[in-house]
């Protein structure tokens, strides 16, 4: 997994980007997909720290 090789700063940056994209997404499926990816990153942050 790529997530494991990312440090805390990179994970939080990617998490913020995903939430920002989800805020401006138009379709329901697009929003749900982005939020799922963000949730995976958030759980990775909580596991590592």
C-alpha positions in Angstrom: 0.0 0.0 0.0 1.2 3.5 -0.8 -0.4 4.9 2.4 2.1 3.1 4.6 5.1 4.8 2.9 3.6 8.3 3.4 4.5 10.3 6.5 2.0 12.1 8.7 2.2 15.4 6.9 1.7 13.9 3.5 -1.3 11.9 4.8 -3.0 14.9 6.3 -2.4 16.9 3.1 -3.9 14.2 1.0 -6.8 13.9 3.4 -7.5 17.7 3.2 -7.3 17.6 -0.6 -9.9 14.7 -0.7 -12.3 16.6 1.6 -12.0 19.7 -0.5 -12.7 17.8 -3.7 -15.7 16.1 -2.0 -17.0 19.5 -1.1 -17.1 20.6 -4.7 -18.0 17.3 -6.3 -21.3 17.2 -8.2 -22.4 13.5 -8.3 -23.4 11.4 -5.3 -21.1 8.5 -6.3 -18.2 10.8 -6.7 -18.7 12.3 -3.3 -19.1 8.9 -1.6 -15.9 7.6 -3.3 -13.9 10.6 -2.2 -15.2 10.4 1.4 -14.4 6.7 1.5 -10.8 7.4 0.5 -10.6 10.2 3.1 -11.9 7.8 5.8 -9.2 5.3 4.9 -6.5 8.0 5.2 -8.0 9.2 8.5 -7.9 5.7 10.0 -4.3 5.4 8.8 -3.4 8.7 10.7 -5.1 7.3 13.9 -3.3 4.0 13.6 0.2 5.6 13.2 -0.3 8.3 15.8 
